[in-house]
Amino acid sequence: MPEQLQKTFFGSKVLVTGHTGFKGSWLSIWLTNMGAKVTGLSIDVPTEPSHFLSGHIPELISNDIRLDIRDAMAIKSLLKKKQK
C-alpha cells in the first residue's frame, strides 16, 4: 500500500488546509515524504509549543500561506493564481 500511495502522490500538487495544526502538520510531513509538493493554508499556528514549528514544516513544504479559509473571495483568488 505505501508504494502505491507514493506513486499516487509523487510530484503532485496538494493543498492542505489547517497545515499548522497537529493533524495538518503530520499530513504535510507524510505527503512531502511521498514526494508531493505541499501548499499549506492556515490562519496561524494554533498552539505553543506547536508540532508545526518543532517539526520544521515551513522548511519542508513548498508554500506556507496564511489565510482565513472562511474568506471565500481570498480563497477564490488564491486558487486562480495557483492554477496558472
Secondary structure as UniProt FT lines:
FT   HELIX           2..9
FT   TURN            10..11
FT   STRAND          13..17
FT   TURN            18..20
FT   HELIX           22..33
FT   TURN            34..35
FT   STRAND          37..42
FT   HELIX           51..54
FT   TURN            55..56
FT   HELIX           57..60
FT   STRAND          63..66
FT   TURN            69..70
FT   HELIX           72..83
//
